[in-house]
Amino acid sequence: MTSSDFVVVGAGIIGLAVARELRSRHREATILVIDQADTVAAHQTGHNSGVIHGGIYYEPGSLKARMCVEGARLMYEYCQEHRIPHERCGKLIVALRDDELAGLDALERRGIANGVPGLRRVAQAEIREIEPAATGVAALHAPHTGIVDYGEVSRALHRELVGLGVEFAFGSRVTAIDQTPGRPTVTTADDRIDARRVIVCAGLWADRLARTAGDDPDPRIVPFGGAYLRLRDRERPLVNGMIYPVPDPALPFLGVHVTKHVDGSVMLGPTAMMVPSRDGYRVRTIRPRDAYESLAWPGTWKVARRFWRVGVHEMRMAASRRAFVAEAAGYVPGLQVSDLDGTAHAGVRAQAIGRDGALVDDFVLTGNADVTHVRNAPSPAATSSFALAREIVDRAEQGTT
C-alpha cells in the first residue's frame, strides 16, 4: 500500500483543474492523479468541439449556468497566461423559421439571466454582416464565445502540475474505491492507495466507479457518439466563428453546427447517437459490458421511446454524408458534399440518464466527506473546468457533496 494526501481519478480537463485547485490550497500536500490512459485528455476532453461556451443554454441557477460564464473568463485568462492559441470569434444561434423565434426568445432570456457578456439579438440583415455565409430570420450573437484546443490546455496543465510536484500514474486502471469515512482507499491493478481525500473525475466511467464505492447507481452513463466532418480548406474560411441552430429544448444536445477551429479548419457536427462502447471513436468498436449496461438500464428504453424519431434522424445522418451536410446547409446555404475534404473524427459524450428516463442536464456531484464523485460533467464542462474545480474542492472540503 502507498499513500497520498489527495488522489484525483481522471486526467481529463476536470481532473487536471481539480488537481491544480488542490495544489493552490495545499502547497505541501502530496497529490496523485491516476488515469487508465497513457496521457492526459484521452477521451471527452480531447474529442470535443473545442468551443469556449458563453453560458446561453443553461437553466438560470443551475450549476452549469453558474460555472460557465466564470469558467469562460478563467479559461481565457489561463490561455493568455500560458500562450495557448485561442480566439474570441463569436457565435450565432440562428432561427430559420418564425416557429423557432419562441425558442430564440427563451435562449435570450436565459443568456441575459446568466450574465453572458455582449449577448444581443440581431435581425435578418445583420446575420449576413456577421456571417456572410449564413441565413435565418433572426439570431442571437454571442461575441465572447471562443475556440481553443482543450487537449493543448490539458497538456499545459499537466506540465504546470508536474512542475508543482503533482504526481501522475498513467496506464493505471482503478478497480475499486473504498469510501469508508476517515480512511478512503483507491485500488488499482497493482496498488492500493491510502488517501486523505479522493475526488473522482472519471467522465465516461464515472457511474461505474461510483458503484464500486457503494454510491447510488442512478444515474447511469450511456455513451452517445458524435461525428464531425471537416470541410476543404479555402483561401477564406467559410465562417468567421460558429453558427448553431436553435436546439430542441427537450434534449441536452445542441444540434449540428459549423465551427471554426484554432488551426483554421472548419468542422460540421456533431451528431448524437447511442453507441455500444464508452470509447467508441470507431464505428466497429464494441464493448460488450458497455453495451449491456446501457441496454439493461430502464432509463435507456424510456429515452428511446420518447425520442425514437430523433434517433432515426441521427441514424440517417450517420449513414449519409448528404443528409449530414443538408442539416448544416439549412442555415449555411450552398454547402454541398463536395465541400467536404473526406476526413472525419468522432467524440463520445458521457450522457447521464436517470432510471426514470430523465436526460440529466446539469453537473452532478455526490459522495461523502472523504470521497467526491463527479457523476455528470458534459458540455460545458471543459469551458467551466476552472470554476467547476473550485466548486468541487469547496464541496469536498466542506463535506457537502
Disulfide bonds with the S-S distance in Angstrom:
none
